């Protein structure tokens, strides 16, 4: 039903940071709700919601003014002004299994297809190609913590970069070429520690491919 309900959204990031945001729901049912957010969230994130859901849509706490329920993000679509419309499926009183160990992780339903193997790349990834980049962890205003780093290898569809930021698999970051026009969001497909004890991120570009001038063989 098209219900204008105030929703309090709370989420925990992979580094332990907690944020919350108030937003009006534009639809709700016994199975879930949809609303607009400034904070970046990807499909599969588990979040906690509090909203005055009508009693006929509740499974518990029928006498409480606010209905507290964990939800799973199932759909995200971009809107103007840096916001996104988020569709959430209600899970119930409890979060997904292992949520306490990895609250900023991404979770699949048993019926979801498994993610494609990350090593199956569509494009050649060139080694020993060093490109200076700015890596930015996004927050609700579209900004956030950032650092200058180096891509150790680079392909049209992704890169491997060194980092000092507290990031985890599934997080979305902004990647920007220093001194050049290339800019794209990227999903972190893997995080690991190199032999030099420096963390590395395997990135998959989401918005644009790397230009030929960056990946051409020298």
C-alpha positions as CSV (number, residue, x, y, z in Angstrom):
1,X,0.0,0.0,0.0
2,X,1.1,3.6,-0.7
3,X,1.6,4.6,2.9
4,X,3.4,7.8,4.0
5,X,5.2,6.5,7.1
6,X,8.3,7.9,8.9
7,X,11.0,5.3,8.9
8,X,14.2,5.3,11.0
9,X,16.9,3.4,9.3
10,X,20.0,2.2,11.2
11,X,23.0,0.4,9.8
12,X,26.4,-0.7,10.9
13,X,29.4,-0.4,8.6
14,X,32.2,-2.9,8.3
15,X,34.5,-0.7,10.5
16,X,31.9,-0.6,13.3
17,X,30.5,2.9,12.5
18,X,26.8,3.2,13.1
19,X,24.6,5.6,11.3
20,X,20.9,6.3,11.2
21,X,18.6,8.3,8.9
22,X,15.0,9.3,8.9
23,X,13.0,9.0,5.7
24,X,9.4,8.8,4.7
25,X,8.3,5.4,3.3
26,X,6.5,5.6,-0.1
27,X,5.1,2.1,0.3
28,X,4.7,-0.7,2.9
29,X,3.2,-4.1,3.3
30,X,3.5,-7.1,5.6
31,X,6.6,-8.2,3.6
32,X,8.6,-5.0,3.3
33,X,8.8,-1.3,2.6
34,X,10.5,1.2,0.2
35,X,11.9,4.6,0.9
36,X,14.6,7.1,-0.2
37,X,18.0,7.4,1.5
38,X,21.2,9.5,1.2
39,X,23.4,6.9,2.8
40,X,24.9,4.5,0.2
41,X,23.5,0.9,0.6
42,X,24.0,-2.0,-1.7
43,X,21.8,-5.0,-2.4
44,X,22.2,-7.6,0.3
45,X,22.8,-5.2,3.2
46,X,21.0,-5.9,6.5
47,X,19.6,-2.9,8.3
48,X,17.3,-2.2,11.3
49,X,14.1,-0.3,10.7
50,X,11.7,1.4,13.1
51,X,8.3,2.6,11.7
52,X,4.7,2.9,12.8
53,X,3.6,0.0,10.6
54,X,-0.2,-0.7,10.7
55,X,-1.1,-3.7,12.9
56,X,-2.5,-5.7,10.0
57,X,1.0,-5.7,8.5
58,X,2.9,-6.8,11.7
59,X,4.0,-10.2,12.9
60,X,4.7,-9.2,16.5
61,X,4.6,-6.1,18.8
62,X,1.0,-5.4,17.9
63,X,0.6,-3.0,20.9
64,X,3.8,-1.0,20.4
65,X,3.8,2.4,18.7
66,X,6.9,1.6,16.7
67,X,7.6,-1.6,14.9
68,X,11.3,-2.6,15.0
69,X,12.3,-5.1,12.4
70,X,15.4,-6.1,10.5
71,X,15.3,-5.8,6.8
72,X,17.3,-7.0,3.8
73,X,18.0,-4.6,0.9
74,X,16.7,-6.2,-2.2
75,X,16.6,-3.4,-4.7
76,X,18.4,0.0,-5.1
77,X,17.7,2.6,-7.8
78,X,19.4,5.9,-8.2
79,X,17.4,9.2,-7.8
80,X,18.2,12.8,-8.3
81,X,20.2,14.7,-5.7
82,X,22.5,11.8,-4.8
83,X,19.7,9.8,-3.2
84,X,18.6,6.3,-3.9
85,X,15.2,4.5,-3.6
86,X,15.7,1.4,-1.5
87,X,13.4,-1.6,-1.5
88,X,13.7,-3.7,1.7
89,X,12.3,-7.1,2.7
90,X,11.3,-7.6,6.3
91,X,13.3,-10.4,8.1
92,X,11.8,-10.1,11.6
93,X,13.1,-9.6,15.1
94,X,16.5,-11.0,14.4
95,X,19.2,-10.2,11.9
96,X,20.7,-12.7,9.4
97,X,23.0,-15.5,10.7
98,X,26.6,-14.2,11.5
99,X,25.4,-10.6,11.4
100,X,27.1,-9.9,14.7
101,X,30.5,-11.0,13.2
102,X,30.0,-9.0,10.0
103,X,27.3,-6.4,10.3
104,X,28.5,-4.5,7.2
105,X,28.4,-7.6,5.0
106,X,26.1,-8.6,2.2
107,X,23.7,-11.5,2.6
108,X,21.9,-13.7,0.0
109,X,18.6,-15.5,0.3
110,X,18.6,-19.3,-0.2
111,X,16.9,-18.8,-3.6
112,X,19.3,-16.2,-4.9
113,X,21.8,-17.3,-7.5
114,X,25.4,-17.5,-6.3
115,X,27.6,-14.5,-7.3
116,X,29.7,-15.0,-10.4
117,X,33.3,-16.0,-9.7
118,X,35.4,-12.8,-9.4
119,X,38.3,-14.4,-11.3
120,X,36.3,-14.6,-14.5
121,X,37.2,-11.3,-15.9
122,X,35.7,-9.8,-19.0
123,X,38.8,-7.8,-19.8
124,X,42.5,-8.4,-19.7
125,X,44.1,-7.1,-16.5
126,X,47.6,-5.6,-17.1
127,X,50.3,-6.1,-14.5
128,X,53.0,-3.6,-13.6
129,X,50.8,-0.7,-14.7
130,X,51.0,1.9,-11.9
131,X,48.3,4.6,-12.0
132,X,47.8,7.2,-9.3
133,X,44.2,7.2,-8.0
134,X,42.0,8.8,-5.3
135,X,39.9,6.3,-3.4
136,X,36.9,7.6,-1.5
137,X,34.7,5.9,1.0
138,X,31.2,7.4,0.5
139,X,29.0,8.7,3.3
140,X,25.5,10.2,3.3
141,X,26.5,13.5,1.6
142,X,28.4,11.8,-1.2
143,X,31.7,12.5,0.4
144,X,33.7,10.7,3.1
145,X,37.1,9.4,4.0
146,X,39.5,9.4,1.1
147,X,43.1,8.6,0.3
148,X,45.6,8.8,-2.5
149,X,46.7,5.4,-3.6
150,X,48.3,3.4,-6.5
151,X,46.7,0.8,-8.8
152,X,49.2,-2.0,-9.2
153,X,47.3,-3.6,-12.0
154,X,44.6,-2.2,-14.2
155,X,42.1,-3.4,-16.7
156,X,39.1,-1.8,-18.4
157,X,36.8,-3.4,-15.9
158,X,38.7,-3.2,-12.6
159,X,42.0,-2.8,-10.7
160,X,44.0,-3.9,-7.7
161,X,44.9,-1.0,-5.4
162,X,46.7,-0.6,-2.1
163,X,44.7,1.0,0.8
164,X,44.9,2.1,4.4
165,X,41.1,2.6,4.7
166,X,38.9,0.3,6.8
167,X,37.0,-1.4,3.9
168,X,35.5,-4.8,3.4
169,X,34.3,-7.0,0.6
170,X,31.0,-5.7,-0.9
171,X,31.6,-2.1,0.0
172,X,31.2,0.6,-2.8
173,X,33.9,3.2,-3.2
174,X,34.5,6.1,-5.6
175,X,37.7,5.8,-7.7
176,X,39.1,8.9,-9.4
177,X,42.2,9.3,-11.6
178,X,44.5,11.9,-10.2
179,X,45.1,14.5,-12.9
180,X,42.7,12.9,-15.3
181,X,39.0,12.7,-16.1
182,X,38.4,9.0,-15.3
183,X,35.9,8.5,-12.4
184,X,33.7,5.6,-11.4
185,X,32.1,3.8,-8.5
186,X,33.6,0.4,-7.8
187,X,32.6,-2.6,-5.8
188,X,35.2,-4.3,-3.6
189,X,35.4,-7.9,-4.7
190,X,38.1,-9.0,-2.4
191,X,40.4,-7.7,0.4
192,X,43.7,-9.3,1.3
193,X,47.1,-8.5,2.8
194,X,50.1,-8.6,0.5
195,X,53.5,-10.1,1.4
196,X,54.6,-6.5,2.3
197,X,51.7,-6.5,4.9
198,X,49.9,-3.7,3.0
199,X,46.1,-4.3,2.4
200,X,45.0,-4.6,-1.2
201,X,41.5,-4.2,-2.8
202,X,40.3,-6.0,-5.9
203,X,37.9,-3.5,-7.5
204,X,35.2,-4.0,-10.1
205,X,34.3,-0.8,-11.9
206,X,30.5,-0.1,-11.9
207,X,29.9,3.1,-13.9
208,X,32.5,3.2,-16.6
209,X,35.4,1.3,-18.1
210,X,39.0,2.5,-17.8
211,X,40.0,4.5,-20.9
212,X,42.4,2.9,-23.4
213,X,45.1,5.4,-22.6
214,X,45.4,4.0,-19.0
215,X,45.4,0.3,-20.0
216,X,47.4,0.3,-23.2
217,X,50.6,-1.8,-23.2
218,X,53.6,0.4,-22.8
